[in-house]
Amino acid sequence: MTDNRDAPVLLFGCGKVGTRLGEALVESGRPVFAVRRDAAALPDSFTGIALDYRRPFNAALPAVDSMVVTLTPDRSDSPDLVTPLRRLAKALPALPQRVILVSSTRVFDGDPGLRTLTEDDAPNPASPRAQALLDSENEARRLFGAVVLRPAGIYGPGREHLIRQVARGVPIDRARRTNRIHESDLVRALHELLRTPTPPMTMHATDDHPATSGEVADHIARLLQVPPPPALPTDPSGHVLSGERLATLLGPLLYPDYRAGYDAIIAAAGPERWRD
């Protein structure tokens, strides 16, 4: 696949990350069609399509060169992401050359977390949401030959829940093993996967510096000049994920670890913003 700068892209499910990706694509000269339940919330530079993918839809979808699909499982006992994918396949006038499904590293939520997980490890979902995500990965591969991108915990400006918890001294699961990706690097990964000739068919979007929640919270507390948050009475949990494949695709990350990311977020607004 070549980097066709005039080729249109369809963002099917266009939230915060999709909007940032779409803006980068428009800036590079690519027309962007975006599907969202409330199309009025999309930038004027996009061609918005109002559609709720959880319901049967009859919207006319355009022929596009590439497509990025982001579906979020609901909190029901049996979330279904396969049916929306099948509806999407029927609604498209032609199969795009490149399709990316944005999934989640949540698909590993049943793994005991005793080793570093790579893209070659088989997911072991333990919850309905994780199973729905894994089912959507398999169906997207079957229907579209999709590339699957699994982001770890996404953070960045506007995603400040942990900072607020630390500022308030809320007890946390300090022993939990965590992985994360800054939103800016996630957008870069999606942009590169759209244009690289031979993308990896499965990739974890995570930096290569996993850390416990306690380590991350202690760093944030130092930046805010507040006491570190107390621990919940929990056993170690979570996972350690390899970010090697992402680093091979992108080279150095803009935010290679949580220190760089949270330093930038807190410095931009000032520590006092969260201490009020």
C-alpha positions in Angstrom: 0.0 0.0 0.0 1.4 3.4 -0.9 0.9 6.7 1.0 -1.9 8.1 -1.2 -2.4 11.5 0.2 -5.6 12.2 -1.6 -7.3 8.9 -0.7 -10.3 9.2 1.6 -10.4 7.7 5.1 -13.5 6.5 7.0 -13.4 6.8 10.8 -16.1 4.5 12.0 -16.6 5.4 15.6 -14.9 8.8 16.0 -14.2 9.8 19.6 -11.3 11.8 21.0 -8.5 9.8 19.5 -10.4 9.4 16.2 -10.9 13.2 16.0 -7.2 13.9 16.6 -6.3 11.3 14.0 -8.8 12.8 11.5 -7.4 16.3 12.1 -3.9 15.0 11.3 -5.1 13.3 8.2 -6.9 16.4 7.0 -3.8 18.4 7.6 -1.9 15.9 5.4 -4.4 16.4 2.6 -6.6 13.3 3.0 -10.4 13.7 3.0 -12.0 12.3 6.2 -15.5 10.8 6.6 -16.4 10.2 10.3 -19.2 8.2 11.8 -20.5 9.3 15.2 -23.9 9.2 16.9 -23.7 13.0 17.2 -22.1 14.1 14.0 -22.6 17.8 15.0 -19.7 17.3 17.5 -17.2 16.6 14.7 -14.9 19.2 13.3 -16.1 21.1 10.2 -13.2 19.7 8.2 -14.7 16.2 8.4 -17.7 14.9 6.5 -19.8 13.7 9.3 -22.2 10.8 9.2 -24.7 10.5 12.0 -25.1 6.8 13.0 -25.5 4.7 16.1 -23.6 1.5 15.3 -25.5 -0.4 18.1 -28.7 -0.1 16.1 -29.5 -1.3 12.6 -28.4 1.4 10.2 -29.2 2.4 6.6 -26.8 5.3 6.2 -25.0 5.5 2.9 -21.3 5.0 3.5 -18.7 6.2 1.1 -16.2 4.2 -0.9 -12.8 4.9 0.9 -9.2 3.8 0.6 -8.8 3.2 4.3 -10.9 2.8 7.4 -10.3 2.9 11.2 -12.9 1.2 13.3 -13.3 1.9 17.0 -16.1 0.0 18.8 -16.6 0.1 22.6 -18.4 -2.7 24.4 -21.2 -1.7 26.6 -21.5 -2.8 30.2 -24.3 -5.4 29.6 -23.8 -9.1 30.4 -23.4 -9.9 26.7 -21.9 -7.0 24.8 -21.9 -7.5 21.1 -19.4 -6.0 18.7 -19.6 -8.6 16.0 -23.1 -7.5 14.7 -22.0 -3.9 14.1 -19.0 -5.1 12.1 -21.2 -7.3 9.9 -23.6 -4.3 9.4 -20.6 -2.2 8.5 -19.4 -4.8 5.9 -22.8 -4.9 4.2 -23.0 -1.1 4.1 -19.7 -0.4 2.5 -19.8 -0.1 -1.3 -16.3 -1.7 -1.6 -13.7 -3.2 0.7 -11.1 -0.6 1.8 -7.5 -1.4 1.0 -6.5 -0.9 4.7 -8.7 -1.5 7.7 -7.5 -0.9 11.3 -9.5 -2.2 14.3 -8.8 -0.4 17.5 -9.2 -3.0 20.2 -7.7 -3.0 23.7 -5.1 -4.9 25.8 -8.1 -5.7 28.0 -8.3 -9.0 26.0 -5.6 -10.3 28.4 -7.7 -9.7 31.5 -7.7 -13.4 32.3 -4.0 -13.9 32.1 -2.2 -14.3 35.5 0.3 -11.6 34.5 3.4 -13.6 35.4 5.4 -12.9 32.2 5.8 -10.1 29.7 3.0 -10.5 27.0 3.8 -9.9 23.3 1.5 -9.8 20.3 2.3 -13.5 19.8 0.6 -14.5 23.0 -2.9 -15.8 22.8 -5.4 -13.6 24.7 -7.3 -15.2 27.7 -10.4 -13.0 28.2 -12.1 -13.5 31.6 -14.9 -10.8 31.3 -17.7 -10.3 28.9 -16.2 -7.0 27.7 -12.8 -8.7 27.1 -14.5 -11.5 25.2 -16.5 -9.0 23.1 -13.3 -7.3 22.1 -11.5 -10.5 21.2 -14.6 -11.6 19.1 -14.5 -8.3 17.3 -10.8 -8.7 16.5 -11.4 -12.1 15.0 -14.4 -10.9 13.0 -12.6 -7.8 11.7 -9.8 -10.0 10.5 -12.3 -12.3 8.8 -14.4 -9.6 7.1 -11.7 -7.0 6.3 -8.3 -8.6 6.8 -8.0 -5.9 9.5 -4.9 -4.8 11.3 -5.6 -5.0 15.0 -4.2 -2.3 17.3 -4.5 -2.8 21.1 -4.0 0.3 23.1 -3.0 0.0 26.8 -4.2 2.6 29.3 -4.6 5.8 27.3 -3.6 9.0 29.1 -2.8 12.6 28.1 -4.4 16.1 28.4 -8.1 15.7 29.3 -7.5 12.1 30.7 -6.5 13.2 34.2 -8.4 10.8 36.4 -5.3 9.4 38.2 -3.9 12.9 38.8 -7.2 13.9 40.5 -7.2 10.8 42.6 -3.6 11.5 43.8 -4.4 15.1 44.5 -7.4 14.0 46.7 -5.5 11.3 48.5 -7.8 8.6 47.3 -6.6 5.0 48.2 -5.4 3.1 45.1 -4.4 -0.4 44.1 -0.7 0.3 44.5 0.5 -3.2 43.5 -1.3 -3.4 40.2 1.0 -3.8 37.2 0.1 -1.2 34.6 0.9 -0.2 31.0 0.0 3.0 29.2 0.2 4.9 26.0 0.1 8.7 25.6 -2.7 9.8 23.3 -0.3 11.6 21.1 1.7 8.5 20.4 -1.4 6.5 19.9 -2.5 8.9 17.2 0.9 8.6 15.6 0.7 4.8 15.6 -2.7 4.9 13.8 -1.4 7.4 11.3 1.6 5.3 10.5 -0.4 2.0 10.3 -2.6 3.7 7.6 0.3 4.4 5.4 3.0 1.9 6.0 3.2 -0.7 3.2 3.5 -3.8 5.4 2.1 -3.2 8.8 2.2 -5.7 11.7 -1.2 -7.5 11.7 -1.4 -7.2 15.5 0.3 -4.5 17.6 0.1 -3.4 21.2 0.1 0.4 21.6 2.0 0.7 24.8 5.2 2.4 25.8 8.0 0.0 26.9 8.1 1.1 30.5 5.4 -0.7 32.6 5.1 0.3 36.2 2.9 -0.4 39.2 0.1 2.0 40.0 2.0 2.9 43.2 5.1 4.0 41.2 3.1 6.1 38.9 1.1 7.7 41.7 4.2 8.4 43.8 5.7 10.3 40.8 2.5 12.3 40.3 2.4 13.1 44.1 6.0 14.5 43.9 5.0 16.7 41.0 1.9 17.9 42.9 3.8 18.2 46.2 1.2 16.2 48.0 1.5 13.0 50.1 1.5 9.7 48.1 -1.9 8.0 48.1 -2.5 5.1 50.6 -2.8 1.6 49.4 -5.9 -0.5 49.0 -5.6 -4.0 50.6 -5.1 -5.8 47.3 -2.8 -8.5 45.9 -0.6 -7.8 42.9 -2.5 -7.9 39.6 -2.4 -6.6 36.1 0.1 -7.3 33.3 3.4 -6.4 31.7 3.1 -5.8 28.0 5.9 -5.5 25.4 6.1 -2.3 23.4 8.9 -3.5 21.1 6.7 -3.8 18.0 5.4 -0.2 18.4 8.9 1.1 18.9 10.0 -0.6 15.7 7.1 1.0 13.8 7.4 4.6 15.2 11.0 4.9 16.5 11.3 6.9 19.7 8.0 7.8 21.3 7.1 11.4 22.1 6.4 10.2 25.6 8.5 7.1 26.2 7.3 6.6 29.8 4.9 7.8 32.4 7.3 10.3 33.8 7.6 12.2 30.5 3.9 12.1 30.0 2.7 13.2 33.4 5.5 15.8 33.7 4.2 17.5 30.5 0.5 17.3 31.6 1.1 18.8 35.0 3.6 21.4 33.9 1.2 22.6 31.2 -1.6 23.4 33.7 0.5 23.9 36.9 0.4 21.7 40.0 -1.9 24.0 41.8 -4.7 23.3 39.4 -5.2 19.8 41.0 -4.6 20.9 44.6 -7.6 23.2 44.7 
